[in-house]
Amino acid sequence: MAFYANTKRLAVAAIAVLGMTIGSAHAAECGNTGAGFEDWKQDFAQQAAAQGVGKKGLSALAGAKYAAATIKADRGLKKAFSGSVDSFMKRRGGASIIAKGRSLKKSNAAMFSKIESQYGVPPGVLLAIWGMETGFGGYMGKQNTVSAITTLAYDCRRPGFFTPHAIAALKLVDRGALSANSVGAMHGEIGHTQFLPGNVLKYGVGGGNLRDKATAMASTANFLKAHGWRRGASASNNMGAISGWNAASVYQQAIAIMADAIDGN
């Protein structure tokens, strides 16, 4: 009985230690404040290296800061996509996007013709996305990209979604497409149409420099084609492809309305 009691006590102690270890590991996986971010980065660096991230990318990770502004923006997303399609379009300047989109369609006719020939995607939807995302390149963001995307990978809200994009961002640093000081939108999006880093790797064309207008438009067309865009059909008949770009229904409908108006459908 004494042997059993000692064994039982040892087993209980071992379970308690294991529980503490598991709890610590779980705590290191994500966080809702910046308190554990530096410790998390050390663990994430091992994961990143195992997935092929090199010295430049790991150095950028080491210098990343917890982006409190990104977390604030992320928590406000539901409100940003609330209300009716009409109210959403008014808030986002839908009428202005349509007017300027028509003008840019004419002044960039050769570029859009080449893109439509190659990818089957007409100008309207590209211009609608371009206008909606950055005001046609007028504002592409000032948030540090590596800090933003690694903060979201660390944050407990959606780490599964953002972790691959964080790895991709570090790989883009390795390739020279990004640097540790590159800036973009609050959620780590890049360029004229605001690609997440993982999508730059998958769908970016021409070297993936999405701060270049023509590259951004072609890459966006490539994305839409890969998500099922049907050549010859209007934007309103390509909602499946548009939904791949943004999951918010009100956004999707606004893009389709503006795209069809720009294309004259």
JOZI-V208367 format. One record per residue. N is the residue number from 1. RES is the residue in one small letter. OMEGA is omega in radians with two decimals (* if undefined). Layout:
n=N res=RES omega=OMEGA
n=N res=RES omega=OMEGA
This chain:
n=1 res=m omega=3.13
n=2 res=a omega=3.13
n=3 res=f omega=3.14
n=4 res=y omega=-3.12
n=5 res=a omega=3.11
n=6 res=n omega=3.13
n=7 res=t omega=-3.14
n=8 res=k omega=3.13
n=9 res=r omega=3.12
n=10 res=l omega=-3.14
n=11 res=a omega=3.12
n=12 res=v omega=3.13
n=13 res=a omega=-3.13
n=14 res=a omega=3.12
n=15 res=i omega=3.13
n=16 res=a omega=3.12
n=17 res=v omega=3.13
n=18 res=l omega=3.12
n=19 res=g omega=3.12
n=20 res=m omega=-3.14
n=21 res=t omega=3.13
n=22 res=i omega=3.12
n=23 res=g omega=3.13
n=24 res=s omega=-3.14
n=25 res=a omega=-3.13
n=26 res=h omega=-3.13
n=27 res=a omega=-3.11
n=28 res=a omega=-3.07
n=29 res=e omega=-3.13
n=30 res=c omega=3.13
n=31 res=g omega=3.13
n=32 res=n omega=3.02
n=33 res=t omega=-3.13
n=34 res=g omega=-3.01
n=35 res=a omega=-3.08
n=36 res=g omega=-3.00
n=37 res=f omega=-3.11
n=38 res=e omega=3.09
n=39 res=d omega=3.12
n=40 res=w omega=-3.13
n=41 res=k omega=3.14
n=42 res=q omega=3.08
n=43 res=d omega=-3.11
n=44 res=f omega=3.11
n=45 res=a omega=3.10
n=46 res=q omega=3.10
n=47 res=q omega=-3.13
n=48 res=a omega=3.14
n=49 res=a omega=3.14
n=50 res=a omega=3.13
n=51 res=q omega=3.00
n=52 res=g omega=3.08
n=53 res=v omega=-3.08
n=54 res=g omega=-3.02
n=55 res=k omega=-3.12
n=56 res=k omega=3.14
n=57 res=g omega=3.13
n=58 res=l omega=3.08
n=59 res=s omega=3.10
n=60 res=a omega=3.09
n=61 res=l omega=-3.13
n=62 res=a omega=-3.12
n=63 res=g omega=-3.11
n=64 res=a omega=3.11
n=65 res=k omega=3.07
n=66 res=y omega=-3.03
n=67 res=a omega=-3.12
n=68 res=a omega=3.14
n=69 res=a omega=3.10
n=70 res=t omega=3.12
n=71 res=i omega=3.11
n=72 res=k omega=3.12
n=73 res=a omega=-3.13
n=74 res=d omega=-3.13
n=75 res=r omega=3.14
n=76 res=g omega=-3.07
n=77 res=l omega=-3.09
n=78 res=k omega=3.13
n=79 res=k omega=-3.10
n=80 res=a omega=-3.11
n=81 res=f omega=-3.13
n=82 res=s omega=3.06
n=83 res=g omega=-3.12
n=84 res=s omega=3.10
n=85 res=v omega=3.14
n=86 res=d omega=-3.12
n=87 res=s omega=3.10
n=88 res=f omega=-3.14
n=89 res=m omega=3.10
n=90 res=k omega=3.12
n=91 res=r omega=-3.06
n=92 res=r omega=3.09
n=93 res=g omega=-3.08
n=94 res=g omega=-3.12
n=95 res=a omega=3.12
n=96 res=s omega=3.11
n=97 res=i omega=3.13
n=98 res=i omega=-3.10
n=99 res=a omega=-3.12
n=100 res=k omega=3.11
n=101 res=g omega=3.10
n=102 res=r omega=3.13
n=103 res=s omega=-3.13
n=104 res=l omega=3.07
n=105 res=k omega=3.13
n=106 res=k omega=-3.07
n=107 res=s omega=3.10
n=108 res=n omega=-3.02
n=109 res=a omega=-3.10
n=110 res=a omega=3.14
n=111 res=m omega=-3.11
n=112 res=f omega=3.09
n=113 res=s omega=3.12
n=114 res=k omega=-3.14
n=115 res=i omega=-3.14
n=116 res=e omega=3.11
n=117 res=s omega=-3.08
n=118 res=q omega=-3.00
n=119 res=y omega=-3.14
n=120 res=g omega=-3.11
n=121 res=v omega=-3.10
n=122 res=p omega=-3.07
n=123 res=p omega=-2.98
n=124 res=g omega=-3.08
n=125 res=v omega=3.10
n=126 res=l omega=3.13
n=127 res=l omega=3.12
n=128 res=a omega=3.11
n=129 res=i omega=3.13
n=130 res=w omega=3.13
n=131 res=g omega=-3.12
n=132 res=m omega=-3.01
n=133 res=e omega=-3.03
n=134 res=t omega=-3.08
n=135 res=g omega=-3.13
n=136 res=f omega=3.08
n=137 res=g omega=-3.11
n=138 res=g omega=3.11
n=139 res=y omega=-3.11
n=140 res=m omega=3.04
n=141 res=g omega=-3.12
n=142 res=k omega=-3.14
n=143 res=q omega=3.09
n=144 res=n omega=-3.01
n=145 res=t omega=-3.10
n=146 res=v omega=3.11
n=147 res=s omega=-3.11
n=148 res=a omega=-3.02
n=149 res=i omega=3.08
n=150 res=t omega=3.05
n=151 res=t omega=3.13
n=152 res=l omega=3.06
n=153 res=a omega=3.13
n=154 res=y omega=-3.08
n=155 res=d omega=-3.04
n=156 res=c omega=-3.05
n=157 res=r omega=-3.09
n=158 res=r omega=-3.10
n=159 res=p omega=-3.13
n=160 res=g omega=3.13
n=161 res=f omega=-2.99
n=162 res=f omega=-3.12
n=163 res=t omega=3.10
n=164 res=p omega=3.11
n=165 res=h omega=3.08
n=166 res=a omega=3.08
n=167 res=i omega=3.14
n=168 res=a omega=3.14
n=169 res=a omega=3.13
n=170 res=l omega=3.08
n=171 res=k omega=3.09
n=172 res=l omega=3.03
n=173 res=v omega=3.09
n=174 res=d omega=-3.08
n=175 res=r omega=-3.14
n=176 res=g omega=3.11
n=177 res=a omega=3.03
n=178 res=l omega=2.98
n=179 res=s omega=3.11
n=180 res=a omega=-3.09
n=181 res=n omega=-3.13
n=182 res=s omega=3.14
n=183 res=v omega=3.13
n=184 res=g omega=-3.08
n=185 res=a omega=-3.02
n=186 res=m omega=-3.12
n=187 res=h omega=3.11
n=188 res=g omega=3.13
n=189 res=e omega=-2.97
n=190 res=i omega=2.88
n=191 res=g omega=-3.03
n=192 res=h omega=-3.10
n=193 res=t omega=2.98
n=194 res=q omega=3.04
n=195 res=f omega=2.91
n=196 res=l omega=-3.03
n=197 res=p omega=3.13
n=198 res=g omega=3.11
n=199 res=n omega=3.02
n=200 res=v omega=3.14
n=201 res=l omega=-3.07
n=202 res=k omega=-2.94
n=203 res=y omega=3.12
n=204 res=g omega=3.14
n=205 res=v omega=3.07
n=206 res=g omega=3.12
n=207 res=g omega=3.05
n=208 res=g omega=3.09
n=209 res=n omega=-3.01
n=210 res=l omega=2.97
n=211 res=r omega=3.01
n=212 res=d omega=-3.03
n=213 res=k omega=-3.07
n=214 res=a omega=3.12
n=215 res=t omega=3.14
n=216 res=a omega=-3.14
n=217 res=m omega=3.13
n=218 res=a omega=3.14
n=219 res=s omega=3.10
n=220 res=t omega=3.07
n=221 res=a omega=3.11
n=222 res=n omega=3.08
n=223 res=f omega=-3.10
n=224 res=l omega=3.09
n=225 res=k omega=-3.13
n=226 res=a omega=3.13
n=227 res=h omega=2.95
n=228 res=g omega=3.12
n=229 res=w omega=-3.12
n=230 res=r omega=3.14
n=231 res=r omega=3.10
n=232 res=g omega=3.13
n=233 res=a omega=3.13
n=234 res=s omega=3.11
n=235 res=a omega=-3.13
n=236 res=s omega=3.06
n=237 res=n omega=3.09
n=238 res=n omega=-3.08
n=239 res=m omega=3.12
n=240 res=g omega=3.12
n=241 res=a omega=3.14
n=242 res=i omega=3.13
n=243 res=s omega=3.06
n=244 res=g omega=-3.13
n=245 res=w omega=-3.11
n=246 res=n omega=-3.03
n=247 res=a omega=-3.09
n=248 res=a omega=-3.09
n=249 res=s omega=-3.10
n=250 res=v omega=3.09
n=251 res=y omega=-3.11
n=252 res=q omega=-3.12
n=253 res=q omega=3.12
n=254 res=a omega=3.12
n=255 res=i omega=-3.13
n=256 res=a omega=3.13
n=257 res=i omega=-3.13
n=258 res=m omega=-3.14
n=259 res=a omega=-3.14
n=260 res=d omega=3.11
n=261 res=a omega=3.14
n=262 res=i omega=-3.13
n=263 res=d omega=3.13
n=264 res=g omega=3.13
n=265 res=n omega=*
